[in-house]
Amino acid sequence: MKKSIRDVEVTGKRVLVRVDFNVPLDPKNNEIMDDSRIIAALPTIWYLIEHKAKIILCSHLGRPDGQVVASLRMTTIAERLSQLTNLPIYTVSDCIGPRVEKAVDKLKNGDVLLLENLRFHPEEEANDPKFSAALADLADIYVDDAFGTAHRAHASTYGVARLLPAYAGFLLEKELRVLGNLLDHAQRPFGALLGGAKVSDKIKLISNMLGKIDMLLIGGGMAATFLKARGYSVGLSAVEDDKVALANELAAKAAAGKVELVLPPDVIVADAINDLAKYAIAPVSMIPPNQYVVDIGPQARELFTEKLKQCRTVFWNGPMGVYEIEQFGRGTRAMAELLANLNATTVVGGGSTAEIVTEMRLGFKMTHVSTGGGASMSFLEGKTLPGVEVLLDEK
């Protein structure tokens, strides 16, 4: 494990905290649509306030590609953070340079300053040493609480941590503990429910988890590749033809490891992928050649429910269908509601799956909803996360 902010004296110190405030914004009015990532960082921020640190928050927002984009300035984030804490949140129009240094010098113990969008500088994603040094010069201590970016070796997640004493924030610490326990100490039976569009996105995840789980349930677009591997016709559904053989290999590996592989017995098919499409239920043995698979069917929902109710631990990542279209989201919503009421440890992978659970207001009923999409996947694939590796070890 890594050292956390509990392991260092922060009173009176300038503490640079890398947070993940990359929240979705409404393109019409630039209002925050989901503030769960801001809320997730509050325990660390409050700890530092209460221990009288001088707090310097930094984050990226959106994809400005190294340019200043007015709609992606951090002022909107600062306003929401101020509302959540009922405290003034100071801002500055850049994240490095003399103006920022003056703003930091003015901070009193317990004050909070939010720097401007890190990605307004191309040097951030390039992990530029000079940019890292400029950020490091602002602080005495570095804290990483941005698990969602821990798989990126950027200046604010990796470069700075090599220049300052670097610790984990409470959110990052929790993510590492929960996901680590999932891999090494999960209560059995342990089921993995995986969806999403592509098998290629989940190959390494499946391979790494097959030795740790008891059952693997496949839905979403990736189910079409596994169904084709079993000899079924999947109509117009997008299939990664070069991954069909791999799907067979994964199925064989599952069988050899006595992992039950569960595919949907029926699906929802449609003549188009839009909200005006005509759709119907079809057994997987009778998918029409001119139709798309857009969701798991009612029998699949029942089967998946029956299987998951046997589990004491469930990990879920990826929707069961084209969730964005109301009538093709029934399978996904059913799985979310099931997990929310399951008497088991339930861990939801980040990205779109976390967004779905949050949108349905079921996050508080899950054991853990990860804030990191790519980061949680990389961790569960067994990869080393650069933003974690560089932090100080407990020993």
ChimeraX attribute file (.defattr): number of C-alpha atoms within 10 A of each C-alpha:
attribute: neighborCount
match mode: 1-to-1
recipient: residues
	/A:1	15
	/A:2	20
	/A:3	18
	/A:4	21
	/A:5	22
	/A:6	13
	/A:7	11
	/A:8	12
	/A:9	11
	/A:10	21
	/A:11	16
	/A:12	16
	/A:13	19
	/A:14	23
	/A:15	25
	/A:16	28
	/A:17	29
	/A:18	24
	/A:19	29
	/A:20	24
	/A:21	26
	/A:22	21
	/A:23	18
	/A:24	16
	/A:25	18
	/A:26	11
	/A:27	10
	/A:28	6
	/A:29	8
	/A:30	12
	/A:31	14
	/A:32	14
	/A:33	12
	/A:34	15
	/A:35	18
	/A:36	15
	/A:37	20
	/A:38	18
	/A:39	15
	/A:40	20
	/A:41	22
	/A:42	17
	/A:43	13
	/A:44	20
	/A:45	24
	/A:46	13
	/A:47	17
	/A:48	24
	/A:49	18
	/A:50	11
	/A:51	16
	/A:52	18
	/A:53	23
	/A:54	27
	/A:55	26
	/A:56	26
	/A:57	23
	/A:58	23
	/A:59	22
	/A:60	24
	/A:61	21
	/A:62	16
	/A:63	13
	/A:64	19
	/A:65	12
	/A:66	15
	/A:67	12
	/A:68	16
	/A:69	14
	/A:70	9
	/A:71	15
	/A:72	21
	/A:73	21
	/A:74	24
	/A:75	20
	/A:76	15
	/A:77	22
	/A:78	22
	/A:79	15
	/A:80	17
	/A:81	21
	/A:82	15
	/A:83	12
	/A:84	13
	/A:85	13
	/A:86	9
	/A:87	12
	/A:88	14
	/A:89	19
	/A:90	19
	/A:91	21
	/A:92	19
	/A:93	14
	/A:94	19
	/A:95	26
	/A:96	21
	/A:97	13
	/A:98	10
	/A:99	12
	/A:100	19
	/A:101	17
	/A:102	12
	/A:103	16
	/A:104	22
	/A:105	11
	/A:106	11
	/A:107	18
	/A:108	15
	/A:109	19
	/A:110	20
	/A:111	19
	/A:112	25
	/A:113	23
	/A:114	24
	/A:115	26
	/A:116	25
	/A:117	29
	/A:118	25
	/A:119	23
	/A:120	22
	/A:121	18
	/A:122	15
	/A:123	18
	/A:124	23
	/A:125	18
	/A:126	13
	/A:127	19
	/A:128	15
	/A:129	16
	/A:130	13
	/A:131	22
	/A:132	23
	/A:133	18
	/A:134	16
	/A:135	24
	/A:136	23
	/A:137	17
	/A:138	22
	/A:139	21
	/A:140	17
	/A:141	22
	/A:142	29
	/A:143	28
	/A:144	31
	/A:145	28
	/A:146	30
	/A:147	30
	/A:148	24
	/A:149	28
	/A:150	27
	/A:151	25
	/A:152	19
	/A:153	19
	/A:154	21
	/A:155	26
	/A:156	33
	/A:157	32
	/A:158	24
	/A:159	25
	/A:160	28
	/A:161	24
	/A:162	17
	/A:163	17
	/A:164	19
	/A:165	16
	/A:166	28
	/A:167	28
	/A:168	30
	/A:169	27
	/A:170	23
	/A:171	22
	/A:172	27
	/A:173	20
	/A:174	16
	/A:175	22
	/A:176	19
	/A:177	12
	/A:178	17
	/A:179	21
	/A:180	16
	/A:181	12
	/A:182	22
	/A:183	17
	/A:184	9
	/A:185	11
	/A:186	19
	/A:187	15
	/A:188	15
	/A:189	17
	/A:190	22
	/A:191	28
	/A:192	24
	/A:193	21
	/A:194	23
	/A:195	23
	/A:196	22
	/A:197	22
	/A:198	19
	/A:199	26
	/A:200	14
	/A:201	12
	/A:202	19
	/A:203	15
	/A:204	16
	/A:205	19
	/A:206	20
	/A:207	15
	/A:208	16
	/A:209	19
	/A:210	22
	/A:211	14
	/A:212	21
	/A:213	26
	/A:214	20
	/A:215	22
	/A:216	24
	/A:217	20
	/A:218	25
	/A:219	28
	/A:220	26
	/A:221	27
	/A:222	26
	/A:223	30
	/A:224	32
	/A:225	28
	/A:226	25
	/A:227	22
	/A:228	20
	/A:229	19
	/A:230	13
	/A:231	10
	/A:232	15
	/A:233	18
	/A:234	24
	/A:235	18
	/A:236	18
	/A:237	19
	/A:238	15
	/A:239	21
	/A:240	19
	/A:241	11
	/A:242	10
	/A:243	17
	/A:244	19
	/A:245	15
	/A:246	17
	/A:247	23
	/A:248	17
	/A:249	13
	/A:250	18
	/A:251	21
	/A:252	14
	/A:253	15
	/A:254	22
	/A:255	13
	/A:256	11
	/A:257	14
	/A:258	14
	/A:259	20
	/A:260	18
	/A:261	17
	/A:262	18
	/A:263	19
	/A:264	25
	/A:265	18
	/A:266	21
	/A:267	29
	/A:268	24
	/A:269	30
	/A:270	23
	/A:271	18
	/A:272	16
	/A:273	17
	/A:274	14
	/A:275	11
	/A:276	11
	/A:277	11
	/A:278	12
	/A:279	18
	/A:280	12
	/A:281	18
	/A:282	19
	/A:283	16
	/A:284	23
	/A:285	13
	/A:286	14
	/A:287	22
	/A:288	18
	/A:289	12
	/A:290	13
	/A:291	20
	/A:292	23
	/A:293	33
	/A:294	27
	/A:295	30
	/A:296	33
	/A:297	26
	/A:298	19
	/A:299	15
	/A:300	20
	/A:301	24
	/A:302	15
	/A:303	17
	/A:304	23
	/A:305	16
	/A:306	11
	/A:307	16
	/A:308	25
	/A:309	19
	/A:310	16
	/A:311	21
	/A:312	17
	/A:313	24
	/A:314	28
	/A:315	20
	/A:316	22
	/A:317	22
	/A:318	27
	/A:319	27
	/A:320	32
	/A:321	29
	/A:322	23
	/A:323	21
	/A:324	12
	/A:325	14
	/A:326	11
	/A:327	18
	/A:328	25
	/A:329	18
	/A:330	21
	/A:331	27
	/A:332	25
	/A:333	19
	/A:334	17
	/A:335	19
	/A:336	23
	/A:337	15
	/A:338	16
	/A:339	26
	/A:340	20
	/A:341	13
	/A:342	20
	/A:343	13
	/A:344	21
	/A:345	19
	/A:346	23
	/A:347	23
	/A:348	25
	/A:349	26
	/A:350	23
	/A:351	20
	/A:352	15
	/A:353	23
	/A:354	25
	/A:355	18
	/A:356	20
	/A:357	24
	/A:358	16
	/A:359	12
	/A:360	12
	/A:361	11
	/A:362	17
	/A:363	21
	/A:364	11
	/A:365	16
	/A:366	19
	/A:367	17
	/A:368	19
	/A:369	24
	/A:370	26
	/A:371	25
	/A:372	24
	/A:373	20
	/A:374	18
	/A:375	26
	/A:376	26
	/A:377	21
	/A:378	17
	/A:379	20
	/A:380	20
	/A:381	18
	/A:382	15
	/A:383	15
	/A:384	14
	/A:385	19
	/A:386	17
	/A:387	26
	/A:388	28
	/A:389	15
	/A:390	19
	/A:391	24
	/A:392	17
	/A:393	14
	/A:394	10
	/A:395	6
